[in-house]
Amino acid sequence: MGLDFSIVPDYIDILIAGTLWTIALTILSIIFSVAGGVLFAILQLNRHAAVRRPVSFIAWLFMGTPLLLQLFLIYFGLVQIGLDLNAFVAGVIALSLHFAVYNSDIIKSAIVAVDKGQYEAARSLGLSQLQAMRKAIVPQAIANVTPALGNMMIALLKESSLVSVIGVMELTLSAQRAISDSFRPFEFYITAAAIYYVLNLGLEHGVRIAERRSARYR
Amino acid sequence: MDFALMGRVWVYFADAALVTVQISALAILLGLILGAVAALGSLSVKAYLRWPSRAYVSVFRGTPALIQLFLLYFGGPQVGIHLDPFEAGVIGLGVNIGAYMCESIRGAIISVDKGQVEAGRCLGMGHVQVMRKVILPQAARMMVRPLGVNSIALIKGSAIVSTISVLELSYTAHRYISSTYKPFEMFILASIFYLIIVSIFSYGVGKIDKRVSLEN
């Protein structure tokens, strides 16, 4: 069977819908994974071991196991405890949690890496604790985390293809639908790969701009 | 928590863990070879060696591993590539991680001080000789850790081959989740095996790194 890319345009609607779902999935998960990362980082830097330990344990567990397995756990596990989530929500939760753990690691070390003298200087200039955090520590920490967080966002876009296994109609599953209709796996997987590649280039470009902007605060 | 069930099925997870180890080991090996070749290619002065290497890295890092795997396994037969799931898993994972390993190896090579190259050239060594006798021995020390990180990512990433029905850990976990409706138990069981594999592997990498690192 030869290759015939001329059939791809017949399925353009489903591919575009899939691409939009992938974009939505990625953007939502990026937002929640960064917010979750900040939360986990703060909890792991807490001075009470009773707060620190459980969060660190979950982080360790989630860093040592595959995303695919976590996806199964969340999708099937939440059903077991009576929460019948739709696949898209389960996908967002799994991706957000998985990457929040990695992000918290990055954020934690970035906060610790900001020179302690900076905080003391801000305090001695009369800034309150919160002000010192907001005006001195956070801007510098953001400059430190942007490149690494950017890499995580790029990884998240690619890993979002995994949620196709629990039935989220994103780009990968849309390509599979087109394949089961047309019996042309090669053409549609190449097309899906090309779309991911373009999305990836766009995201990389955005990340680089963010890096340049935040480097100013260093 | 149903410990009795976990006690009954854990042997199947142990068998599956061996498959995960095999597929990861082979894929890491393939990735190292491809990564080394591509890294040398991407640092070559000859454009016909440099561009294919760069394209390989860009394409395989720029698209999801899952899509690459599906393309190989499901799309392969259309272009005359017939592989069983295990072979497709090894090749798919290996080719994917090779692109990341290329970047790790390349990073280690270019972090060797430029003066070292110049000194080697001044002593009358050729380009290849400088690479072999001066740069690589120093770069090798620096690439252990990043390559270890790539390999650990691969061990965890190997879960995706369950989608092409390789009977490894995640496939087994998924099968038992669907047949027993005990997702937490099965997740924990599979997690234990992943954590054991990853811990042993990172212990080994740490040992090697300590041995070759100049910091001590």
Interface residues (C-beta under 8 A of the other chain):
Chain A: M1 L3 L61 G64 T65 P66 L67 L68 L69 Q70 F72 L73 F76 G77 V79 Q80 K158 E159 S160 S161 L162 S164 V165 T172 A175 Q176 I179 R184 P185 F186 E187 Y189 I190 A192 A193 Y196 Y197 N200 L201
Chain B: V59 G62 T63 P64 A65 L66 I67 Q68 F70 L71 F74 G75 G76 Q78 V79 K156 G157 S158 A159 I160 S162 T163 L169 S170 A173 H174 I177 Y181 K182 P183 F184 F187 A190 S191 Y194 L195 V198 S199
